[in-house]
Amino acid sequence: MKALVKKHPEPGLTLEEMPIPKVGTNDVLIKIQKTAICGTDLHIYQWDKWAQKKINTPIIIGHEFMGIVENIGDGVTHYTVGDIVSGEGHITCGYCRNCRAGMRHLCHKTIGIGIDRGGAFAEYLSLPESNVWPVHKDINIDIASCFDPLGNAVHCALSYSMVAEDVLITGAGPIGCMATAICKILGARNVVVTDNNSFRLNLAKKMGADKTINITKEKIEDSFKDLRISNGFDIGLEMSGNPSALNDMIRTMYHGGKIALLGILPNDTLVKWNEIIFKGLKIKGIYGREMFDSWYKMNQLIRGGLDISPIITHKFKADDFQTAFETAESTECGKVILEWN
């Protein structure tokens, strides 16, 4: 099969002929149709410090996907050949304290596809049945290829009640833009999105943001009067991984406000702890999706009218992966999809 491989510990990727993965007793073999490029894939492509520490080469990368069931192991009970599926890219142990308590997203032994084991940027992927997710016939398959990041956005947005609240989202990347649409459909009063990228701020506007702010040109507080925000934001979703953005959020939160952190911040990030303490802010770290409540919720939100289609801005054949990654790297894009069929 064709597969996109990080072959050597250096920048770049190669399209290689690789063996089709084996199908164990409880595994599902998926013929990949579409995959989406994630920020993690860009880290691996660029071979930055995180990738150098985390990735063992060679490895097939990628974890955002949809496809069709090609084959099943003898122990598989819920899927048949021809089913349209996506899947959870975090394979958990099933036996630790959190897994047994129904909190698999907090498993400390998680194995990530495309990171710790062979990934989805290939013509075939083998995945444990327990990680496979059926794609409802109502859902467009392009959207299904983005279920992984959509689940991150749903996990963030559902951390706190959104009804009638003023929400600040820092970072207008694909997940921040998807979270914008989710917050609005959940009943947020105002959703303000900040970034320094005009292209992505325009995407956030298309996704329903009440106000977008280019922080190189405008202060967040300048929007308060027009939006009738009295004292600050009730909820903050930090999607950028930028220390300045986090501090902007902390500064503009209302007392008792709630923050969800999804962006990966540098370890040397400094914050004004006195503001967090004296304002009584609640901060929650977000990792992946809640298995599988986030998956169910995003399915039903889409079927109920959530439209994230504007976030998909580019599609390329898998053979054109170099152009696809250069497009994703440019940030003049939303989600970039690779087509394998």
TIMAR-374703 format. One record per residue: residue number from 1; residue in one letter; x, z, y of N, C-alpha, C in turn. Coordinates in steps of 0.2 Angstrom, whole numbers, always signed. Atoms other than C-alpha are relative to their C-alpha. Layout:
BEGIN
SITE   seq   type     n.x     n.z     n.y    ca.x    ca.z    ca.y     c.x     c.z     c.y
SITE   NUM      A       X       Z       Y       X       Z       Y       X       Z       Y
...
# end
This chain:
BEGIN
SITE   seq   type     n.x     n.z     n.y    ca.x    ca.z    ca.y     c.x     c.z     c.y
SITE     1      M      +4      +0      -6      +0      +0      +0      +4      +0      +6
SITE     2      K      -3      -1      -6      +5      -2     +18      -1      +7      +3
SITE     3      A      +0      -6      -3      +9     +14     +27      +4      +1      +6
SITE     4      L      -4      -1      -6     +16     +20     +44      +4      +6      -2
SITE     5      V      -5      -6      +2     +31     +31     +40      +5      +2      +5
SITE     6      K      -6      -3      -3     +43     +42     +49      +5      +0      -5
SITE     7      K      -5      +1      +5     +57     +36     +39      +7      +4      +1
SITE     8      H      -6      -3      -2     +72     +43     +48      -1      +5      +5
SITE     9      P      +0      -5      -5     +75     +58     +59      +2      -3      +7
SITE    10      E      -2      +3      -6     +75     +48     +75      -7      -3      +3
SITE    11      P      +6      +3      -3     +62     +40     +87      -2      -6      -3
SITE    12      G      +3      +6      +3     +50     +27     +81      -3      +1      -7
SITE    13      L      +4      +0      +7     +40     +23     +65      +1      -7      -3
SITE    14      T      -1      +6      +4     +41      +9     +52      -6      -1      -4
SITE    15      L      +5      +2      +5     +27      +0     +42      +3      -2      -6
SITE    16      E      -3      +0      +7     +32      +2     +24      -5      -2      -6
SITE    17      E      +4      +0      +6     +26      -2      +7      +1      +6      -4
SITE    18      M      -1      -6      +3     +23     +14      -1      -5      +1      -7
SITE    19      P      +4      -1      +6     +15     +20     -18      -7      +2      +2
SITE    20      I      +7      -3      -1      -4     +23     -18      +0      +7      -3
SITE    21      P      +0      -7      +2      -6     +42     -19      -4      +1      -7
SITE    22      K      +3      -2      +6     -11     +49     -36      -7      +4      +1
SITE    23      V      +7      -3      -1     -29     +56     -38      +0      +6      -6
SITE    24      G      +0      -6      +5     -29     +74     -46      -8      +1      -2
SITE    25      T      +7      -1      +3     -44     +81     -55      -5      +1      +5
SITE    26      N      +4      -1      -6     -52     +87     -39      +1      -4      +6
SITE    27      D      -2      +4      -5     -46     +74     -28      -5      -6      +1
SITE    28      V      +4      +6      -1     -55     +59     -19      +5      -5      +3
SITE    29      L      -4      +5      -2     -45     +43     -16      -4      -4      +5
SITE    30      I      +4      +3      -5     -51     +36      +1      +4      -7      +2
SITE    31      K      -3      +6      -3     -48     +18      +6      -1      +0      +8
SITE    32      I      +1      -1      -8     -44     +20     +25      -2      -6      +3
SITE    33      Q      +2      +6      -4     -53      +9     +37      +2      +1      +7
SITE    34      K      -2      -1      -7     -49     +17     +54      +3      +6      +1
SITE    35      T      -3      -6      -1     -37     +30     +60      +1      +0      +8
SITE    36      A      -1      -1      -7     -35     +37     +78      +7      +4      +1
SITE    37      I      -7      -3      -2     -18     +42     +86      -1      +6      +4
SITE    38      C      +0      -7      -3     -16     +60     +91      +6      +2      +4
SITE    39      G      -6      -2      -3      -4     +69    +102      +5      +2      -4
SITE    40      T      -5      -2      +5      +4     +76     +87      +4      -6      -3
SITE    41      D      -3      +7      +2      +7     +58     +81      +6      -2      +5
SITE    42      L      -5      +2      -6     +16     +55     +98      +6      +4      -1
SITE    43      H      -6      -5      +0     +27     +70     +96      +5      -3      -6
SITE    44      I      -4      +2      +5     +32     +63     +79      +4      -7      +1
SITE    45      Y      -2      +7      -2     +34     +45     +85      +6      +1      +5
SITE    46      Q      -5      +0      -5     +45     +51    +100      +6      +5      -3
SITE    47      W      -5      -5      +3     +55     +64     +89      +2      +5      +5
SITE    48      D      -2      -6      -5     +54     +78    +101      +2      +6      -4
SITE    49      K      -2      -7      +3     +60     +96     +98      -5      +2      -5
SITE    50      W      +5      -3      +4     +44    +101     +90      +0      -4      -7
SITE    51      A      -1      +4      +6     +45     +86     +78      +6      +1      -4
SITE    52      Q      -6      -1      +3     +63     +89     +74      +0      +7      -4
SITE    53      K      +0      -6      +3     +59    +107     +69      -5      +0      -6
SITE    54      K      +6      +0      +5     +43    +103     +59      +0      -5      -5
SITE    55      I      +1      +6      +4     +44     +86     +51      +6      -1      -5
SITE    56      N      -5      +2      +5     +54     +82     +35      -1      -7      -2
SITE    57      T      +1      +7      +1     +57     +64     +33      +3      -2      -7
SITE    58      P      +5      +5      -3     +52     +52     +26      -7      +3      -2
SITE    59      I      +7      -2      +1     +33     +55     +27      -4      -5      +4
SITE    60      I      +6      +4      -3     +17     +45     +30      -3      +5      +5
SITE    61      I      +3      -4      -6     +10     +52     +47      -7      -1      +0
SITE    62      G      +7      +1      -2      -8     +53     +54      -5      +5      -4
SITE    63      H      +5      -4      +3     -23     +64     +51      -7      -1      +3
SITE    64      E      +6      +1      -3     -37     +57     +61      -3      -7      -4
SITE    65      F      +2      +5      +4     -47     +45     +50      -7      -1      -3
SITE    66      M      +6      +0      +4     -62     +38     +41      +1      -6      -5
SITE    67      G      -1      +5      +5     -63     +27     +26      -6      +0      -5
SITE    68      I      +5      +1      +5     -73     +23     +10      +3      +3      -7
SITE    69      V      -2      -3      +7     -72     +32      -7      +2      -6      -5
SITE    70      E      -2      +5      +5     -62     +21     -19      +0      +3      -7
SITE    71      N      -1      -3      +7     -59     +33     -34      -1      +7      +1
SITE    72      I      +1      -7      +0     -63     +51     -38      +3      +3      -7
SITE    73      G      -3      -4      +6     -55     +64     -50      -6      +2      -5
SITE    74      D      +6      -2      +5     -65     +70     -66      -3      +6      +3
SITE    75      G      +4      -6      -2     -69     +86     -57      -4      -1      +6
SITE    76      V      +4      +1      -7     -77     +79     -41      -7      -1      -2
SITE    77      T      +7      +0      +1     -95     +82     -40      -5      -2      +5
SITE    78      H      +4      +1      -6    -101     +78     -23      +1      -7      +3
SITE    79      Y      -2      +7      -3     -94     +60     -19      +0      -5      -6
SITE    80      T      +0      +6      +4     -96     +43     -27      +4      -5      +3
SITE    81      V      -3      +6      -3     -87     +27     -25      -4      -4      +5
SITE    82      G      +4      +4      -5     -93     +18      -9      -2      +4      +5
SITE    83      D      +2      -5      -6     -97     +34      +1      +5      -1      +6
SITE    84      I      -4      +0      -6     -91     +33     +19      +1      +7      +2
SITE    85      V      -2      -7      -1     -81     +49     +23      +5      +0      +5
SITE    86      S      -6      -2      -4     -69     +57     +35      +3      +6      -4
SITE    87      G      -2      -6      +4     -60     +73     +31      +4      +5      +5
SITE    88      E      -4      -6      -3     -52     +90     +37      +7      -1      -2
SITE    89      G      -7      +1      +1     -34     +88     +39      +4      +6      -2
SITE    90      H      -3      -6      +1     -30    +106     +36      -2      +2      -7
SITE    91      I      +1      -2      +7     -28    +110     +17      +2      +7      +0
SITE    92      T      -1      -7      +0     -30    +129     +15      +1      +2      -7
SITE    93      C      -2      -2      +7     -25    +140      +0      -6      +2      -4
SITE    94      G      +6      -3      +3     -43    +147      -3      +0      +7      -3
SITE    95      Y      -1      -7      +4     -36    +164      -9      +2      +5      +5
SITE    96      C      -2      -5      -5     -30    +173      +7      -6      +3      +3
SITE    97      R      +6      -4      -3     -40    +186     +16      -4      -4      +4
SITE    98      N      +4      +4      -4     -46    +173     +29      -4      -5      -4
SITE    99      C      +4      +5      +4     -51    +160     +16      -5      +3      -3
SITE   100      R      +5      -3      +4     -60    +172      +6      -6      +3      +4
SITE   101      A      +5      -2      -4     -69    +178     +21      -4      -5      +4
SITE   102      G      +3      +5      -3     -75    +161     +26      +3      -2      +6
SITE   103      M      -4      +2      -6     -62    +158     +40      +6      -4      -2
SITE   104      R      -5      +4      +3     -52    +145     +32      +5      -3      +6
SITE   105      H      -4      +3      -5     -46    +138     +49      +5      +5      +2
SITE   106      L      -5      -5      -1     -36    +154     +50      +5      +2      -6
SITE   107      C      -5      +0      +5     -27    +152     +34      +7      +0      +2
SITE   108      H      -7      +0      -2      -9    +157     +36      +5      -5      -5
SITE   109      K      -4      +4      +4      -4    +145     +22      -2      -7      +0
SITE   110      T      +3      +7      -1     -12    +129     +29      +6      -5      -1
SITE   111      I      -4      +5      +1      -4    +113     +24      -4      -6      +4
SITE   112      G      +3      +6      -4      -7     +98     +37      +2      -6      -3
SITE   113      I      -1      +7      +2      -9     +80     +31      +3      -3      +6
SITE   114      G      -4      +4      -5      +3     +69     +40      +5      +4      +4
SITE   115      I      -5      -5      -2     +14     +84     +44      +4      +3      -5
SITE   116      D      -3      -3      +5     +17     +94     +29      +0      -4      -7
SITE   117      R      +1      +4      +6     +11     +81     +16      -2      -7      +3
SITE   118      G      +2      +7      -2      +7     +62     +16      -6      +0      +4
SITE   119      G      +6      +1      -4      -5     +57     +29      -4      -6      +0
SITE   120      A      +6      +5      +0     -19     +45     +34      +2      -7      +3
SITE   121      F      -1      +7      -2     -10     +31     +42      +3      -5      -5
SITE   122      A      -2      +4      +6     -10     +21     +27      -6      -4      -3
SITE   123      E      +6      +3      +3     -22     +10     +16      -3      +4      -4
SITE   124      Y      +4      -4      +4     -26     +24      +5      +3      +8      +1
SITE   125      L      -2      -7      -1     -26     +43      +6      -4      +4      -5
SITE   126      S      +3      -4      +5     -29     +56      -8      -1      +7      +3
SITE   127      L      +2      -6      -3     -38     +72      -2      -4      +4      -5
SITE   128      P      +4      -4      +4     -45     +87     -11      -8      -1      +2
SITE   129      E      +7      +1      -2     -64     +85     -12      -3      +5      +5
SITE   130      S      +2      -6      -4     -66    +102      -3      +1      -2      +7
SITE   131      N      -2      +2      -6     -58     +93     +12      -4      -6      +3
SITE   132      V      +4      +7      -2     -69     +77     +12      -6      +2      +4
SITE   133      W      +6      -1      -4     -83     +76     +25      -4      -7      -1
SITE   134      P      +4      +7      +1     -98     +63     +22      -1      -2      +7
SITE   135      V      +2      +3      -6    -101     +52     +37      -7      -2      +0
SITE   136      H      +7      +2      +0    -119     +51     +41      -2      -7      +2
SITE   137      K      +1      +7      -2    -127     +34     +42      -2      -1      +7
SITE   138      D      +1      +1      -7    -132     +37     +60      +6      +0      +4
SITE   139      I      -6      -1      -4    -114     +39     +66      +4      -6      -1
SITE   140      N      -5      +5      +0    -103     +25     +71      +6      +1      -3
SITE   141      I      -6      -1      +3     -88     +23     +61      +6      +1      +5
SITE   142      D      -6      -1      -5     -76     +22     +76      +0      +7      +2
SITE   143      I      +1      -7      -2     -83     +39     +81      +2      +4      -6
SITE   144      A      -2      -4      +6     -80     +45     +63      +7      +1      +0
SITE   145      S      -7      +0      +0     -62     +41     +65      +3      +5      +5
SITE   146      C      -2      -5      -5     -61     +54     +79      -3      +6      -1
SITE   147      F      +3      -6      +2     -70     +68     +70      +5      +6      +1
SITE   148      D      -5      -5      -1     -54     +78     +70      +1      +3      +7
SITE   149      P      -1      -3      -7     -51     +80     +89      -7      +2      +3
SITE   150      L      +7      -2      -2     -70     +80     +92      -1      +7      -3
SITE   151      G      +1      -6      +2     -70     +95     +81      +3      +6      +4
SITE   152      N      -4      -5      -4     -57    +104     +91      -4      +1      +7
SITE   153      A      +4      -1      -6     -68    +101    +107      -6      +4      -1
SITE   154      V      +6      -4      +2     -83    +107     +98      +2      +8      -1
SITE   155      H      -2      -7      +1     -74    +123     +92      +1      +3      +7
SITE   156      C      -1      -3      -7     -68    +126    +110      -7      +2      +4
SITE   157      A      +6      -1      -4     -85    +123    +118      -5      +5      -3
SITE   158      L      +5      -4      +3     -95    +133    +106      +3      +7      -1
SITE   159      S      -3      -7      +0     -83    +148    +108      -4      +5      +4
SITE   160      Y      +4      -4      -5     -94    +154    +122      -7      -3      +2
SITE   161      S      +6      +3      -2    -112    +152    +128      +1      -4      +6
SITE   162      M      -1      +4      -6    -112    +137    +140      -6      +0      +5
SITE   163      V      +6      +1      -3    -130    +138    +146      +1      +3      +7
SITE   164      A      +1      -2      -7    -131    +139    +165      +7      +2      +3
SITE   165      E      -6      -2      -3    -112    +142    +167      +4      -5      +3
SITE   166      D      -4      +4      -3     -99    +135    +178      +7      +0      -4
SITE   167      V      -5      +0      +5     -85    +128    +167      +6      -4      +3
SITE   168      L      -6      +4      -2     -67    +122    +171      +4      -2      -6
SITE   169      I      -4      +3      +5     -58    +111    +160      +7      -3      +3
SITE   170      T      -7      +3      -2     -39    +108    +163      +3      -4      -5
SITE   171      G      -2      +6      +5     -33     +92    +155      -5      -5      -1
SITE   172      A      +5      +5      +1     -42     +76    +155      +2      -5      -6
SITE   173      G      -1      +4      +6     -35     +70    +139      -6      -1      -4
SITE   174      P      +6      +1      +4     -46     +64    +125      -4      +6      -2
SITE   175      I      +4      -5      +2     -51     +81    +119      -3      +4      +6
SITE   176      G      +3      -3      -6     -54     +88    +137      -6      -5      +2
SITE   177      C      +5      +4      -2     -65     +73    +140      -6      +0      -5
SITE   178      M      +6      -1      +5     -75     +75    +124      -3      +7      +1
SITE   179      A      +3      -7      -1     -77     +94    +128      -4      -1      +6
SITE   180      T      +4      +1      -6     -84     +88    +145      -7      -2      -2
SITE   181      A      +6      +2      +2     -98     +79    +137      -4      +5      -4
SITE   182      I      +3      -5      +5    -101     +93    +124      -3      +6      +5
SITE   183      C      +2      -5      -4    -102    +106    +138      -7      -1      +4
SITE   184      K      +6      +2      -4    -115     +96    +148      -6      +0      -5
SITE   185      I      +6      +1      +5    -126     +93    +132      -2      +7      -2
SITE   186      L      +2      -7      +1    -125    +112    +129      -3      +4      +5
SITE   187      G      +4      -3      -6    -132    +116    +146      +4      +3      +5
SITE   188      A      -4      -3      -5    -117    +120    +157      -3      -2      +7
SITE   189      R      +3      +2      -7    -122    +120    +176      +5      -5      +3
SITE   190      N      -5      +4      -2    -106    +113    +182      +6      -1      -5
SITE   191      V      -6      +1      +4     -91    +105    +173      +5      -3      +4
SITE   192      V      -6      +2      -4     -75    +103    +183      +6      -2      -4
SITE   193      V      -5      +2      +4     -61     +93    +176      +6      -1      +4
SITE   194      T      -6      +2      -4     -43     +93    +182      +5      -3      -4
SITE   195      D      -5      +4      +3     -28     +82    +179      +4      -3      +5
SITE   196      N      -3      +4      -5     -15     +72    +188      +0      -7      -2
SITE   197      N      +0      +7      +2     -19     +56    +179      -7      -3      +2
SITE   198      S      +6      +3      -2     -32     +45    +188      -4      -3      -5
SITE   199      F      +3      +4      +5     -36     +34    +173      -5      +5      -4
SITE   200      R      +4      -4      +4     -41     +49    +163      -5      +5      +3
SITE   201      L      +5      -3      -4     -50     +58    +177      -6      -4      +0
SITE   202      N      +6      +5      +0     -61     +42    +178      -4      +1      -7
SITE   203      L      +3      -1      +7     -64     +44    +159      -5      +7      +0
SITE   204      A      +3      -6      +0     -69     +62    +162      -7      +0      +4
SITE   205      K      +6      +2      -4     -82     +56    +175      -5      -3      -4
SITE   206      K      +4      +4      +4     -89     +44    +163      -3      +5      -6
SITE   207      M      +3      -4      +5     -91     +58    +150      -4      +6      +3
SITE   208      G      +5      -4      -3    -102     +68    +162      +3      +6      +5
SITE   209      A      -3      -6      -4     -90     +79    +173      -4      +0      +7
SITE   210      D      +3      -1      -7     -99     +85    +189      +5      -1      +5
SITE   211      K      -5      +1      -5     -82     +85    +198      +6      -1      -4
SITE   212      T      -7      +1      +2     -65     +78    +194      +5      +1      +5
SITE   213      I      -4      -1      -5     -50     +84    +203      +7      -2      -2
SITE   214      N      -7      +2      +1     -33     +76    +204      +4      +6      +4
SITE   215      I      -3      -6      -3     -22     +92    +207      +6      -1      +4
SITE   216      T      -5      +1      -5      -9     +83    +216      -2      -2      +7
SITE   217      K      +3      +2      -6     -21     +79    +230      -5      +5      +3
SITE   218      E      +6      -4      -2     -34     +92    +230      +0      +7      -3
SITE   219      K      +0      -7      +3     -36    +111    +227      -7      +1      -4
SITE   220      I      +6      -1      +4     -49    +117    +214      -5      +3      +4
SITE   221      E      +4      -4      -4     -56    +129    +226      -4      -4      +5
SITE   222      D      +4      +4      -5     -61    +115    +238      -6      -3      -2
SITE   223      S      +7      +3      +3     -75    +110    +226      -5      +5      +0
SITE   224      F      +4      -5      +1     -83    +127    +226      -7      -1      +5
SITE   225      K      +5      +0      -5     -94    +124    +242      -5      -5      -3
SITE   226      D      +4      +6      +2    -101    +107    +236      -4      +2      -7
SITE   227      L      +3      -2      +7    -105    +114    +218      -3      +6      +0
SITE   228      R      +4      -6      -1    -112    +130    +225      +3      +5      -5
SITE   229      I      -4      -5      +4     -99    +140    +215      +2      +6      +4
SITE   230      S      -1      -6      -5     -99    +158    +223      +7      +3      -1
SITE   231      N      -6      -4      +1     -84    +167    +215      +5      -3      -5
SITE   232      G      -4      +3      +5     -76    +156    +202      -3      -2      -6
SITE   233      F      +3      +3      +6     -78    +149    +185      -2      +5      -5
SITE   234      D      +2      -5      +5     -87    +158    +171      +4      -1      -7
SITE   235      I      -4      +2      +6     -78    +148    +157      +5      -5      +1
SITE   236      G      -5      +4      -1     -62    +140    +156      +3      -3      -7
SITE   237      L      -3      +3      +6     -56    +127    +143      +7      -3      +1
SITE   238      E      -7      +3      -2     -37    +124    +144      +2      -5      -6
SITE   239      M      -2      +6      +4     -33    +107    +136      +6      -3      +1
SITE   240      S      -6      +4      -3     -17    +102    +145      +6      +2      -3
SITE   241      G      -7      -2      +2      -3    +113    +138      +4      +1      +6
SITE   242      N      -4      +0      -6      +3    +114    +156      -1      +7      +3
SITE   243      P      +0      -6      -3      +8    +131    +163      -3      +1      +7
SITE   244      S      +3      +0      -7      +3    +127    +181      -8      -1      -1
SITE   245      A      +8      +0      +1     -15    +122    +174      -3      +6      -2
SITE   246      L      +3      -6      +3     -17    +138    +165      +0      +5      +6
SITE   247      N      +0      -5      -6     -12    +148    +181      -5      -2      +5
SITE   248      D      +6      +2      -4     -24    +137    +191      -7      +3      -3
SITE   249      M      +6      -2      +3     -37    +142    +179      -1      +8      +1
SITE   250      I      +0      -7      -1     -33    +161    +179      -2      +2      +7
SITE   251      R      +1      -2      -7     -33    +161    +198      -8      -2      +2
SITE   252      T      +6      +2      -2     -50    +152    +199      -6      +3      -4
SITE   253      M      +6      -3      +4     -60    +162    +186      -3      +6      +3
SITE   254      Y      +4      -6      -2     -74    +174    +190      +2      +6      -4
SITE   255      H      -1      -6      +3     -72    +192    +185      -4      +0      -7
SITE   256      G      +3      +0      +7     -76    +194    +166      -1      -7      -3
SITE   257      G      +0      +6      +3     -73    +176    +163      +3      -1      -7
SITE   258      K      -3      +1      +7     -69    +168    +146      +4      -6      +0
SITE   259      I      -4      +6      +1     -55    +156    +142      +2      -1      -7
SITE   260      A      -2      +2      +6     -52    +146    +127      +7      -4      +1
SITE   261      L      -6      +3      -1     -34    +140    +125      +1      -5      -6
SITE   262      L      -2      +5      +5     -31    +124    +115      +6      -4      +1
SITE   263      G      -6      +3      -2     -17    +116    +124      +6      +4      -2
SITE   264      I      -6      -3      +2      +0    +120    +117      +5      +1      +6
SITE   265      L      -4      -1      -6      +9    +129    +131      +7      +2      -3
SITE   266      P      -7      -1      +2     +28    +131    +131      +1      +8      -1
SITE   267      N      -1      -7      +1     +35    +148    +125      +2      +4      +6
SITE   268      D      -2      -3      -6     +42    +152    +142      -5      +0      +5
SITE   269      T      +6      +0      -5     +25    +150    +151      -1      +7      +3
SITE   270      L      +1      -6      -4     +23    +164    +164      -7      +0      +3
SITE   271      V      +7      +0      -3      +6    +170    +169      +0      +7      +4
SITE   272      K      +1      -6      -4      +0    +183    +182      -4      +5      -4
SITE   273      W      +4      -4      +5      -5    +196    +169      -5      +5      +4
SITE   274      N      +4      -5      -4     -12    +208    +183      -7      -4      +1
SITE   275      E      +6      +4      -2     -25    +194    +187      -5      +0      -7
SITE   276      I      +4      +0      +7     -30    +193    +168      -3      +7      -1
SITE   277      I      +2      -7      +1     -31    +212    +167      -5      +3      +5
SITE   278      F      +5      -2      -5     -40    +216    +183      -6      -4      +1
SITE   279      K      +6      +4      +1     -52    +202    +181      -4      +1      -6
SITE   280      G      +3      -2      +6     -56    +208    +164      -1      -7      -4
SITE   281      L      +0      +6      +3     -53    +190    +157      +0      +1      -8
SITE   282      K      -1      +1      +7     -56    +186    +139      +3      -6      -2
SITE   283      I      -4      +6      +2     -44    +174    +131      +0      -1      -8
SITE   284      K      +0      +2      +7     -46    +165    +114      +4      -6      -2
SITE   285      G      -4      +6      +2     -33    +154    +105      -4      -4      -5
SITE   286      I      +4      +4      +4     -41    +139     +97      +5      -4      -4
SITE   287      Y      -4      +4      +4     -33    +131     +82      -5      -4      -5
SITE   288      G      +4      +4      +5     -41    +116     +73      -8      +1      +1
SITE   289      R      +7      -1      +0     -59    +117     +68      -2      +5      -4
SITE   290      E      +3      -5      +5     -70    +130     +60      -3      -3      -6
SITE   291      M      +2      +4      +6     -72    +124     +42      -6      +4      -3
SITE   292      F      +1      +7      -2     -84    +118     +41      -6      +0      +5
SITE   293      D      +5      +0      -5     -96    +124     +55      +1      -5      +5
SITE   294      S      -1      +4      -5     -88    +114     +68      -2      -7      -2
SITE   295      W      +2      +7      +3     -90     +98     +57      -8      -1      +0
SITE   296      Y      +8      +0      +0    -109    +102     +55      -2      -1      +7
SITE   297      K      +2      +0      -7    -111    +105     +73      +1      -7      +4
SITE   298      M      -2      +7      -3    -102     +89     +79      -5      -5      -3
SITE   299      N      +4      +5      +3    -112     +79     +67      -7      +0      +3
SITE   300      Q      +7      -1      -2    -129     +86     +73      +0      -1      +8
SITE   301      L      -1      +1      -7    -123     +85     +91      +0      -8      +2
SITE   302      I      -1      +8      +0    -119     +66     +89      -7      -3      -1
SITE   303      R      +7      +3      +2    -136     +63     +80      -5      +2      +5
SITE   304      G      +5      -3      -5    -145     +73     +94      +1      -3      +7
SITE   305      G      -1      +3      -6    -138     +62    +108      +7      +0      +3
SITE   306      L      -6      -1      -2    -120     +67    +111      +4      -7      +0
SITE   307      D      -3      +6      +0    -111     +51    +116      +8      +0      +3
SITE   308      I      -7      -1      -2     -92     +51    +116      +3      -7      +0
SITE   309      S      -3      +7      +1     -90     +32    +114      +5      -2      +6
SITE   310      P      -5      +2      -6     -82     +30    +132      +7      +2      -1
SITE   311      I      -7      -2      +1     -67     +39    +126      +4      -4      -5
SITE   312      I      -4      +5      +4     -62     +25    +114      +1      -6      +4
SITE   313      T      -1      +5      -5     -53     +13    +125      +4      -6      -3
SITE   314      H      -4      +5      +3     -41      +3    +113      -1      +0      -7
SITE   315      K      -1      +1      +7     -41      -4     +96      +5      -5      -2
SITE   316      F      -5      +4      +2     -27     -12     +87      +0      -1      -8
SITE   317      K      -2      +1      +8     -23     -19     +69      +6      +5      -1
SITE   318      A      -5      -5      +2     -12      -7     +60      +7      -4      +0
SITE   319      D      -7      +4      -1      +2     -21     +60      +2      +0      +7
SITE   320      D      -2      +0      -7      +2     -19     +79      +1      +7      +2
SITE   321      F      -1      -7      -1      +6      -1     +78      +4      +2      +6
SITE   322      Q      -4      -1      -5     +20      -2     +90      -3      +0      +7
SITE   323      T      +4      +0      -6      +9      -8    +104      -5      +5      +1
SITE   324      A      +5      -6      -1      -4      +5    +100      +3      +6      +2
SITE   325      F      -4      -6      -2      +9     +19    +101      +2      +0      +7
SITE   326      E      -3      +1      -7     +16     +12    +117      -6      +1      +5
SITE   327      T      +6      -1      -4      -2     +12    +124      -2      +7      +1
SITE   328      A      +1      -7      +0      -5     +30    +119      +5      +4      +4
SITE   329      E      -6      -3      -4     +12     +35    +126      -1      -1      +8
SITE   330      S      +1      +2      -7      +7     +27    +143      -5      +5      +3
SITE   331      T      +6      -4      -3      -8     +39    +145      -5      -4      +4
SITE   332      E      +6      +5      -4     -18     +24    +153      -5      -2      -6
SITE   333      C      +5      +1      +6     -30     +26    +138      -4      +6      -1
SITE   334      G      +3      -5      +3     -42     +37    +129      +2      +1      -7
SITE   335      K      -2      +0      +7     -42     +37    +110      +2      -7      -1
SITE   336      V      -3      +6      +3     -32     +23    +102      -1      +0      -7
SITE   337      I      +1      +1      +8     -38     +17     +85      +4      -5      -3
SITE   338      L      -4      +5      +4     -28      +8     +72      -5      -2      -6
SITE   339      E      +5      +3      +5     -39      -3     +60      +4      -2      -6
SITE   340      W      -4      +1      +6     -33      -4     +42      -3      -5      -5
SITE   341      N      +4      +4      +5     -46     -15     +33      +1      -7      +2
# end
